[in-house]
Amino acid sequence: MATPVSGSASGGRAAPAKAAEAKAAESEATGKETTGAGAGVPQPADSAEMRPASAALYERAVKVIPGGVNSPVRAFKAVGGGPVFLRSGAGAHVEDVDGNRYLDYLGSWGPLILGHAHTAVVEAVRVAAGAGTSFGAPTEREVVLAETITDALPSMEQVRLVSSGTEACMSVVRLVRAFTGRSKILKFDGCYHGHADGLLVSAGSGALTLGTPDSPGVPEGMARETLSVRYNDLDDVRAAFEKYGDEIAAIIVEPIAANMGVIPPAPGFLAGLREITQGHGALLIFDEVVSGFRVGIGGAQGLYGIAPDLTTLGKVVGGGLPLGAYGGRRDIMEGLAPLGPTYQAGTLSGNPVATAAGLATLTVLAETNPYAELDARATMLADGLAAGAAEAGVPLRVSRVGSMLTGFFTDGEVTDYATAKRADAARYGRYFRAMLDRGIYLAPSQFEAAFVSTAHTDADIEYTLAAAREAIRA
């Protein structure tokens, strides 16, 4: 179902409405459809002409919001040009404030596995909001969501709900330090576990070594408690444990790396981490904020058959609303207040609207089991991108697991952060803008994932591949 795919490739998507106005006359004259999924690919208009309202909003935003955005990668600094301001989404499409329509492969950075504004999710949110948007008190829906998570992921015997993936990772690190009585955490170069101080060490996903802060404001003393080694390299892990084994509380890892682009675990890598941690009395944390419920109901741990001690979740589990979770072995989780001494709290944790969206999403996934279909469409996209790039003589490696994939502009295999960094980010920026002008909305960074949702159709994929061939030639 989620076999990693690698090859040469390039990508595409559905045309901006206003950019296609000039094509409308041609369509009427010739009878040939020139816009929309499955249609002919329009030639792009000038980007500034296509998105003047976005440009005006950005000019206003930079005066009152640092950099004009509330999360750095949204600023398009990695790809050039100004950000696109979106106003609506439906199914596989989004629309910007200028009225341009795009076929969306970002999906709010992964949560929208069912597409935008799925009817079940919208109705669940409407009902929940009508009954009260927040209580700061326990609700039945929190219990049901926790039960749903523990049923899907047997390694998570108990769950604590929070409001983001960053909060989940930050909290689980405190818990493992308290449980083991050790201070150091081992992570991997290029893996991103949120912006908590101790985890911003050789971080990916916009903050792209051993014990050196990746951001000002992170105390060096705190960063020294985090060891960072090469992803997919068990020898590096063993060397770290030989030197610091008695001090390492846990390994935290994205079982499928998704924040330096999608990179699957090498055969035996996750099993090796499990063996090493057990041999040294350390814990194993799977950060499944991206992969959880994305590559299967059981997440990456179900896909690869490895049970971690603890897991963090986000994105899909909240159905597109701010929600995260962490959980694992009962004996560890019982260390949390109010049962144990390790403190963690959140006023909006288990928010009734967010839990409603999450439950609705997980219910649809359980009832429809769309993973084989998602995998097939993502395979179609990855293979088509590979073929298109090969035809054009452009070096592009497509790395895929399930419905998440990244096209790296490089001719070498991508197995870790060092090899990912060899990709031509400037070329990706040109490709991104060419795709955007053809109505394809991708991640505004070479080192991120594209996501296929259940709302994408075969016609959408075919249109994307046609747009990609045009974009890569342009």
Secondary structure as GFF3:
##gff-version 3
##sequence-region A 1 474
A	DSSP	three_ten_helix	18	20	.	.	.	ID=ss1
A	DSSP	alpha_helix	21	30	.	.	.	ID=ss2
A	DSSP	alpha_helix	47	50	.	.	.	ID=ss3
A	DSSP	alpha_helix	52	64	.	.	.	ID=ss4
A	DSSP	three_ten_helix	66	68	.	.	.	ID=ss5
A	DSSP	three_ten_helix	72	75	.	.	.	ID=ss6
A	DSSP	beta_strand	86	90	.	.	.	ID=ss7
A	DSSP	beta_strand	93	96	.	.	.	ID=ss8
A	DSSP	beta_strand	101	104	.	.	.	ID=ss9
A	DSSP	three_ten_helix	107	109	.	.	.	ID=ss10
A	DSSP	alpha_helix	119	130	.	.	.	ID=ss11
A	DSSP	alpha_helix	140	152	.	.	.	ID=ss12
A	DSSP	beta_strand	158	162	.	.	.	ID=ss13
A	DSSP	alpha_helix	165	180	.	.	.	ID=ss14
A	DSSP	beta_strand	184	188	.	.	.	ID=ss15
A	DSSP	three_ten_helix	197	199	.	.	.	ID=ss16
A	DSSP	alpha_helix	220	223	.	.	.	ID=ss17
A	DSSP	beta_strand	226	229	.	.	.	ID=ss18
A	DSSP	alpha_helix	234	244	.	.	.	ID=ss19
A	DSSP	beta_strand	248	253	.	.	.	ID=ss20
A	DSSP	alpha_helix	269	280	.	.	.	ID=ss21
A	DSSP	beta_strand	283	288	.	.	.	ID=ss22
A	DSSP	alpha_helix	299	304	.	.	.	ID=ss23
A	DSSP	beta_strand	310	313	.	.	.	ID=ss24
A	DSSP	three_ten_helix	315	318	.	.	.	ID=ss25
A	DSSP	beta_strand	324	328	.	.	.	ID=ss26
A	DSSP	alpha_helix	330	333	.	.	.	ID=ss27
A	DSSP	alpha_helix	352	368	.	.	.	ID=ss28
A	DSSP	alpha_helix	371	392	.	.	.	ID=ss29
A	DSSP	beta_strand	397	401	.	.	.	ID=ss30
A	DSSP	beta_strand	404	408	.	.	.	ID=ss31
A	DSSP	alpha_helix	417	420	.	.	.	ID=ss32
A	DSSP	alpha_helix	425	437	.	.	.	ID=ss33
A	DSSP	beta_strand	440	441	.	.	.	ID=ss34
A	DSSP	beta_strand	450	451	.	.	.	ID=ss35
A	DSSP	alpha_helix	458	473	.	.	.	ID=ss36
###
